[in-house]
Amino acid sequence: MIKVTSLRKSYGPVDALRGINLNIKLGEFLTIFGPNGAGKTTLLKILSTIITPSSGEVVIDGLNVKKANHVIRKKIGVISHKTFLYENLTAIENLLFYARMYDVGRPKDRALKLIRQVGLKGRENHRVKTFSRGMEQRLSIARALIHNPNIIYLDEPYSGLDQHAALMLRNILKNLHTQDRTIVMTTHNITHGLEISDRIVIQVRGKIVLEDRTDNYTAESFESLYFQLIGKHMGDSA
């Protein structure tokens, strides 16, 4: 579903990505771990066609991101700590706005169905500015799903959530994890990242330093390895 080959991205003298290679299968849930500054957000922005790489290649569902970004955008949904919601609009108004952007059929029915799925039934006519952080994030998930994408990117989605909201987000993501939907999530939270992913990657200073299956680790063993690899590679200048 997603193939990344020799991907590099530089911002002037700063190398954010330094030769990333990844193959992500259809229906797979991949979690990318890494400290701040690892290049995780840069990678997701390239996969989302928001920015272009300095070199290398990204192919999504057989399409090159440099040549078919307008087609690829219809296949993806993006969820991050930024909700991309309009706070003066109601929940339903936000979803209808995005539904029009994607030319979604029967938009109101689709929006109301998603509002129920993310646990916001009864709040559809409330303005987003009255929502808690957790409610905003749930509506953000509905926004990302309005066009029923088969690829979902999540960039630090648990950021700022309390324990209850984080638990609800985990349950929503678990339900989204199907054989025909591919999910890629970045996080530095080991517990959240290991809970529902199939495969894990550790990225440090723009390079992948570990790639493995989730079920090869306990939370404790992975945490130990994670900090060991971060310490080893943070001083790597090559």
MOUR-V499956 format. One record per pair of residues at least 6 apart in sequence whose ideal C-beta (glycine too) atoms are under 7 Angstrom apart, sorted by the first residue. I is the first residue (numbers start at 0). J is the second residue. Records with the same first field share a line. If there is no record, write none. Layout:
I = J ; J
This chain:
0 = 23 ; 24 ; 25 ; 60 ; 150 ; 181
1 = 21 ; 23 ; 46 ; 59 ; 181
2 = 22 ; 58
3 = 19 ; 20 ; 21 ; 57
4 = 20 ; 55 ; 56
5 = 18 ; 20 ; 54 ; 55
6 = 16 ; 19 ; 45 ; 52 ; 55 ; 57
7 = 16 ; 17 ; 18 ; 52 ; 53 ; 54 ; 55
8 = 15 ; 16 ; 41 ; 45 ; 52 ; 53
9 = 15 ; 53
14 = 205
15 = 38 ; 41 ; 205
16 = 38 ; 41 ; 42 ; 205
17 = 205 ; 206
18 = 206
19 = 42 ; 207
23 = 29 ; 181 ; 183
25 = 179 ; 181
26 = 177 ; 178 ; 179 ; 180 ; 181
27 = 181 ; 197 ; 198
28 = 176 ; 182 ; 195 ; 196 ; 197
29 = 183 ; 196 ; 198 ; 200
30 = 184 ; 186 ; 192 ; 196 ; 199
31 = 39 ; 183 ; 185 ; 200 ; 202
32 = 186 ; 187 ; 189 ; 192 ; 199 ; 200 ; 201 ; 225
33 = 39 ; 187 ; 201 ; 202 ; 203
34 = 187 ; 203 ; 229
37 = 202 ; 203 ; 204
38 = 202 ; 205
39 = 185 ; 202
40 = 154 ; 185
43 = 152 ; 154 ; 185
44 = 50
45 = 52 ; 57
46 = 57 ; 152 ; 183
47 = 75 ; 77 ; 152
48 = 64 ; 68 ; 71 ; 72
51 = 65
56 = 63
57 = 64
59 = 71 ; 74 ; 150
60 = 74
62 = 70 ; 71
64 = 71
73 = 101 ; 146
74 = 148 ; 149 ; 150
75 = 148 ; 150 ; 152
76 = 143 ; 144 ; 148 ; 151
77 = 143 ; 152
78 = 139 ; 140 ; 143 ; 151 ; 153 ; 156
79 = 154 ; 155 ; 156
80 = 154 ; 155 ; 156 ; 158 ; 159
82 = 135 ; 136 ; 139
83 = 139 ; 142
84 = 93 ; 127 ; 135 ; 138 ; 139 ; 142
85 = 93 ; 127
86 = 126 ; 127 ; 128
87 = 126 ; 128
88 = 96 ; 126 ; 127
89 = 123 ; 124 ; 125 ; 126
90 = 114 ; 119 ; 122 ; 123 ; 125 ; 127 ; 138
91 = 110 ; 114 ; 123 ; 124
93 = 127 ; 138 ; 142
94 = 110 ; 113 ; 141 ; 142 ; 145
95 = 106 ; 107 ; 110
97 = 142 ; 145
98 = 106 ; 109 ; 110 ; 145
99 = 106
101 = 145 ; 146
103 = 109 ; 145 ; 146
109 = 145
110 = 145
111 = 123
113 = 141 ; 144 ; 145
114 = 120 ; 123 ; 141
117 = 137 ; 138 ; 140 ; 141 ; 171
118 = 137 ; 167
119 = 134 ; 137 ; 138
127 = 135 ; 138
130 = 138
132 = 159 ; 160 ; 164
133 = 160 ; 161 ; 163 ; 164 ; 167
136 = 156 ; 160 ; 164 ; 168
137 = 167
140 = 171
143 = 151
149 = 179 ; 180 ; 181
150 = 181
151 = 175 ; 180 ; 182
152 = 183
153 = 182 ; 184
154 = 185
155 = 185 ; 186
156 = 168 ; 184
157 = 165 ; 168 ; 186 ; 188 ; 191
160 = 168
165 = 191
169 = 191 ; 194 ; 195
172 = 195
173 = 195
175 = 182
176 = 182 ; 195
184 = 192
186 = 192
189 = 218 ; 221 ; 222 ; 225
190 = 218
192 = 199
193 = 213 ; 218 ; 221
196 = 213
197 = 212 ; 213
198 = 212 ; 213
199 = 211 ; 213
200 = 207 ; 209 ; 210
201 = 208 ; 209 ; 225 ; 228
203 = 228 ; 229 ; 232 ; 233
204 = 232 ; 233 ; 235
208 = 228 ; 232
209 = 228
